[in-house]
Amino acid sequence: MDKRIILHIPHSSANIPLLDGYLVEPIALENEILKLTDWYTDDLFYSNEDEMIVAEFSRIFCDPERFTDDSQEVMAKYGMGVL
């Protein structure tokens, strides 16, 4: 029996693939990325034997751990919904 672990690494990237729609200054965006990125967790938990699901984009761009319905997402009132 194959026993592999699924490793979910959602916040290790600082990549924002599309900047359209951002209304903040680039320096403010960079500061948020610096604060909210889980730096090197993809390296820390790297495994050849297990299944790694690593988000290739910053949580500033899209946070896969948020509710899609902002009325259910506590952080949406702080501007931190799914998108």
N, C-alpha and C positions, 0 to 999 in steps of 0.2 A: 504494500500500500504506500503510495506517494504521500508523504506528510510535509507539505510546504506551508509556510506561513505567508499570509498576505500582509505586506507592509504598506500602510497608507501614509504617505509623506506629502501633505497638502500645502505646506507653507515654506518650503526651502528655496523657492525661486524668487528672484528680484525682477524678473522679466515682465514688462508690460508690452504685449504684442501690438496694441493699438492705442494711440494716445488721443484719438478723436473723442471729444466730449468731456475731457478733464478741464475743469474751470480754475484749478489752483495753479499757482506759480510752480515751475519745475523744481525749485529748491524745496518747497513745501512737500511736493510729491516725493522727492528723494528722502527727506527727513522721515516721512511716514514709512517708506520702504525700509529704511534703516531700523526703525523701531519695531516693525511688525513682521519682519522676515525671521523665520527660524533657521538661522544660518547654519549650514553644514549638516543639518539633520539627514539629508540624503546620503552624505558621505559616512556619517556616524553609524547609520543603520543599513549600509549597503550590504547586499547579500547576493551571491551568485546562485544559491540554492533555493531561494524563496522568490515569491512574486512581489515585485515592487511596483506600486502605483504612485508615481511622483508627478505632481502638478508641474507643468512646464511654464507656469505663469504665476505672477505675484498674487497674493490674496488681496492686494489693492485693486487688481484688475477683476478678479472673480474669486470669491471664497467658496469652495465646494462644501464647506461644512456649515453653511448658513441655510436657513429655511428660505425657500423661493418666495414664500408669501411674507412680505414685510410685517404684516400684522401679527405674525407668529414669532418674528425674529426680534429679540430684545435689543440687539445692537443696531437695528435699523434706525432707531431714534437718534443715534449718534452718527448717522451717515455711513454705517457699516453693514448694509444688507448684503445680499448675495452678489450684487453687481454694484 
